[in-house]
Amino acid sequence: MEGGSEVKEDYLEGYSCDIALRWAKLNPPSLLPVDELDKEIICLLRYNARMSNAELAKTLRTSEATVRRRISALVEKGIIIGFSALVNLRAVENSIKVYMKIRVRQENMDELARKLLLNSSILSLYRTRENGILILEALFLNIESLQEFEDSLKRMDGVEGFETDMVTKAYRKNPWVGI
């Protein structure tokens, strides 16, 4: 990769293209709305969204026009929904990453989810198949901000309880937050 568009190699050390690995398990592969070239483009862009069409074409041994058409088609189909920079938050802040299992009254599920999503510390929020359970992933700047969040959670109408698990070591980091 040339000029300023390199991703630090050690940051993504040990990563393979997760999508290619995932899609390789599909049988038959024809179930996918993409072919091998599309998969390679997606993998390279996930690794480095700043790669130019010329760099992609050179790497994939195809024409720049082909790459441009393929990327446009992937965007039009909604397969590629955006391009992002990977940020290593550990380099900027000493974040505390937690996963929480929140037990809620079923009738309060959607309302609580809307309220929780107003908190910028929450990275992701999921409803599970188990009735009345929300799972959230969050980053807090310090233990005090985590405690404040837990205290506010206790006061929310419809919350029946929660469990917090603090991440102490990542064996495979989330490349979107670097933690």
Secondary structure, DSSP 8 states (H G I E B T S, - for coil): --TT----TTTTTT---HHHHHHHT-SSGGGSSS-HHHHHHHHHHHH-TT--HHHHHHHHTS-HHHHHHHHHHHHHTTS---------GGGT---EEEEEEEEE-GGGHHHHHHHHTT-TTEEEEEE-SSTTEEEEEEEESSHHHHHHHHHHHHHSTTEEEEEEEE----SS--TTTT-
